[in-house]
């Protein structure tokens, strides 16, 4: 389970023992919004504040990828048939190819 605290820190909490593991983002202005599992087994999330999508491995390695416009404000994200789909506040959808 993942949630954001009042300081904007994303926290993961185990439903089994209640332990929380934080994965601070390299860019504090990223403002993560939505998260989904990707077809590659990693977790993918939107970086609303920076116009990017991010990827975090189960080991905690974080990588960010620019979308075509830095002001696109990506919100929702999901995967379908090997690609990620991201809803943008600019009235568009972004399709992101993911290699397994």
C-alpha positions as CSV (number, residue, x, y, z in Angstrom):
1,X,0.0,0.0,0.0
2,X,1.4,3.4,-0.9
3,X,0.3,6.8,0.4
4,X,1.7,10.4,0.6
5,X,2.2,12.1,3.9
6,X,1.6,15.8,4.6
7,X,5.2,16.6,3.6
8,X,4.7,15.1,0.2
9,X,6.8,12.0,1.0
10,X,5.6,8.8,-0.6
11,X,5.4,5.9,1.8
12,X,4.9,2.2,1.2
13,X,3.3,0.2,4.0
14,X,3.2,-3.5,4.2
15,X,-0.3,-4.8,4.9
16,X,1.3,-7.8,6.7
17,X,3.5,-6.2,9.4
18,X,2.8,-2.4,9.0
19,X,6.5,-1.7,8.0
20,X,7.0,1.4,5.9
21,X,9.7,1.8,3.3
22,X,10.3,5.3,1.8
23,X,11.7,5.8,-1.7
24,X,12.5,9.5,-1.9
25,X,12.4,10.8,-5.5
26,X,15.6,12.5,-6.9
27,X,13.5,15.6,-7.9
28,X,11.4,16.8,-5.0
29,X,9.4,18.9,-7.5
30,X,8.2,15.8,-9.4
31,X,4.9,15.6,-7.4
32,X,4.0,11.9,-8.0
33,X,0.3,11.4,-8.6
34,X,-0.6,7.9,-9.8
35,X,1.1,4.5,-9.8
36,X,0.6,1.2,-11.6
37,X,2.5,-2.0,-12.1
38,X,4.1,-2.1,-15.5
39,X,4.4,-5.0,-18.0
40,X,8.1,-5.2,-17.0
41,X,7.3,-6.0,-13.3
42,X,8.4,-2.5,-12.1
43,X,6.1,0.2,-10.7
44,X,5.5,3.2,-12.9
45,X,4.2,6.5,-11.7
46,X,3.3,10.0,-13.0
47,X,5.5,13.0,-12.1
48,X,2.8,15.6,-12.4
49,X,5.0,18.5,-11.4
50,X,7.7,17.8,-14.1
51,X,5.9,16.3,-17.1
52,X,7.5,12.9,-16.7
53,X,6.8,9.3,-15.8
54,X,9.0,7.5,-13.3
55,X,9.9,3.9,-12.8
56,X,10.8,2.2,-9.5
57,X,12.1,-1.3,-9.2
58,X,11.2,-3.5,-6.2
59,X,14.7,-2.8,-5.1
60,X,14.1,0.9,-5.0
61,X,16.0,2.1,-8.1
62,X,14.2,5.1,-9.6
63,X,14.5,6.4,-13.2
64,X,12.5,9.2,-14.8
65,X,11.5,9.6,-18.4
66,X,10.5,12.9,-20.0
67,X,7.2,13.2,-21.8
68,X,7.0,15.3,-25.0
69,X,5.8,18.5,-23.1
70,X,7.1,19.4,-19.7
71,X,3.8,21.2,-18.9
72,X,1.6,18.2,-19.8
73,X,0.8,17.4,-16.1
74,X,0.4,13.6,-16.3
75,X,-2.1,12.1,-14.0
76,X,-3.6,8.7,-14.4
77,X,-1.4,5.8,-15.6
78,X,-2.1,2.1,-16.5
79,X,-0.7,-0.6,-18.7
80,X,-2.4,-2.5,-21.5
81,X,-0.8,-5.0,-24.0
82,X,2.8,-4.2,-23.2
83,X,2.6,-0.4,-23.1
84,X,1.8,2.2,-20.5
85,X,-1.0,4.7,-21.1
86,X,-0.9,8.0,-19.3
87,X,-3.7,10.7,-19.2
88,X,-2.3,14.2,-19.6
89,X,-4.0,17.4,-18.4
90,X,-3.4,18.9,-21.9
91,X,-6.3,16.8,-23.2
92,X,-4.1,14.0,-24.6
93,X,-3.1,10.4,-23.9
94,X,0.6,9.3,-24.0
95,X,1.5,5.7,-25.0
96,X,4.8,4.6,-23.7
97,X,6.4,1.4,-25.0
98,X,8.0,-0.8,-22.3
99,X,10.5,-3.6,-22.9
100,X,9.9,-6.6,-20.7
